């Protein structure tokens, strides 16, 4: 009889321990799920920020290439200006093809459509080239609109 009482007592103790352990594990599971949700939200916010930064970087690169072309034209370096023009228009074409916003794509395409005109002006070193490059710079869409 004493062994049955010990067995029942052991079952009660183990059962209580099991309930406490399950409750503890459940609380930990809920806590970890909350942390995971918070981390998922942080990752989503970081991805949005990364996309924005990539767009800004791409826009800055286009503006930098155009500014370098402008500087080379001002210094009369036709060869370097044409190299910069090639790089700028190639990157601009890529950006225009990647643009999902139709207004941005049209804006980039309208600048891209001037490639032959600008190239001819660079070869002839027309005085109006600087003004045209300045206008192209102003026509570029804002940083947030350029696809990366």
GUFI-132344 format. One line per 3 residues: for each residue x, y, z of C-alpha. Coordinates in Angstrom, 2 decimals, m for minus. Layout:
! residues N
X Y Z; ...
//
This chain:
! residues 148
0.00 0.00 0.00; 2.85 2.34 0.81; 4.32 1.73 m2.63
1.00 2.63 m4.28; 0.88 5.85 m2.25; 4.45 6.62 m3.31
3.55 5.86 m6.92; 0.47 8.12 m6.75; 2.50 10.85 m5.07
5.20 10.55 m7.76; 2.53 10.73 m10.49; 1.05 13.85 m8.90
4.49 15.47 m8.59; 5.45 14.57 m12.18; 2.04 15.69 m13.41
2.44 19.02 m11.62; 5.94 19.41 m13.01; 4.60 18.62 m16.46
1.88 21.26 m16.17; 4.37 23.86 m14.93; 6.86 22.93 m17.68
4.16 23.11 m20.38; 2.97 26.47 m19.08; 6.56 27.80 m19.06
7.21 26.50 m22.57; 3.94 28.01 m23.82; 4.88 31.41 m22.37
8.33 31.16 m24.00; 6.74 30.20 m27.33; 4.43 33.24 m27.24
7.36 35.49 m26.32; 9.48 34.11 m29.17; 6.60 34.55 m31.63
6.27 38.19 m30.60; 10.01 38.69 m31.08; 9.87 36.99 m34.48
7.01 39.26 m35.56; 8.93 42.32 m34.43; 12.02 41.14 m36.32
9.93 40.51 m39.45; 8.60 44.06 m39.22; 12.17 45.37 m38.83
13.33 43.37 m41.84; 10.47 44.75 m43.94; 11.29 48.31 m42.88
14.99 47.71 m43.61; 14.13 46.39 m47.08; 12.10 49.52 m47.84
14.98 51.68 m46.64; 17.47 49.65 m48.70; 15.35 50.11 m51.83
15.18 53.84 m51.19; 18.94 54.04 m50.69; 19.59 52.05 m53.86
17.36 54.41 m55.82; 19.16 57.42 m54.37; 22.52 55.88 m55.22
21.45 55.14 m58.80; 20.11 58.66 m59.22; 23.31 60.12 m57.78
25.36 57.98 m60.16; 23.37 59.24 m63.17; 23.72 62.83 m62.00
27.43 62.32 m61.38; 27.97 60.90 m64.88; 26.08 63.80 m66.41
28.02 66.32 m64.32; 31.31 64.70 m65.37; 30.25 64.98 m69.00
29.43 68.64 m68.41; 32.88 69.26 m66.88; 34.64 67.53 m69.76
32.70 69.64 m72.27; 33.59 72.82 m70.36; 37.26 71.82 m70.52
37.06 70.92 m74.21; 37.89 67.23 m73.65; 35.76 65.79 m76.43
37.02 62.21 m76.07; 36.38 62.05 m72.33; 33.03 63.80 m72.75
31.97 61.17 m75.29; 33.09 58.37 m72.94; 31.03 59.93 m70.16
28.09 60.31 m72.55; 28.27 56.63 m73.48; 28.33 55.59 m69.83
25.52 57.99 m68.90; 23.20 57.01 m71.74; 23.85 53.27 m71.24
22.98 53.58 m67.54; 20.02 55.78 m68.38; 18.72 53.17 m70.84
19.01 50.49 m68.15; 17.16 52.68 m65.66; 14.42 53.48 m68.17
13.90 49.80 m68.97; 13.72 48.94 m65.24; 11.31 51.75 m64.35
7.90 50.51 m63.24; 6.33 53.96 m63.02; 5.23 55.03 m66.51
5.84 58.73 m65.81; 9.40 58.06 m64.66; 10.01 55.77 m67.64
8.71 58.45 m70.05; 10.84 61.11 m68.37; 13.97 58.97 m68.61
13.11 57.99 m72.18; 12.71 61.63 m73.22; 16.25 62.30 m71.99
17.48 59.12 m73.67; 15.89 60.24 m76.96; 18.38 63.12 m77.02
21.38 60.77 m77.18; 22.09 61.24 m80.89; 21.63 64.99 m80.62
24.02 65.25 m77.66; 26.56 62.93 m79.28; 26.54 65.05 m82.45
26.89 68.21 m80.36; 29.86 66.71 m78.51; 31.62 65.89 m81.76
30.97 69.38 m83.14; 31.61 71.00 m79.72; 28.57 73.23 m80.17
28.31 76.09 m77.72; 24.74 75.06 m76.90; 25.89 71.66 m75.57
26.45 73.01 m72.05; 22.91 74.42 m71.96; 21.48 71.14 m73.22
23.38 69.15 m70.59; 22.17 71.54 m67.91; 18.58 71.03 m69.03
19.05 67.26 m69.07; 20.34 67.46 m65.50; 17.24 69.38 m64.47
15.00 66.92 m66.34; 16.24 63.90 m64.38; 13.55 62.61 m62.00
14.00 62.93 m58.24; 16.10 60.37 m56.39; 13.17 58.36 m55.11
11.80 57.74 m58.60; 14.85 56.26 m60.31; 14.83 52.45 m60.34
17.98 50.81 m59.04
//
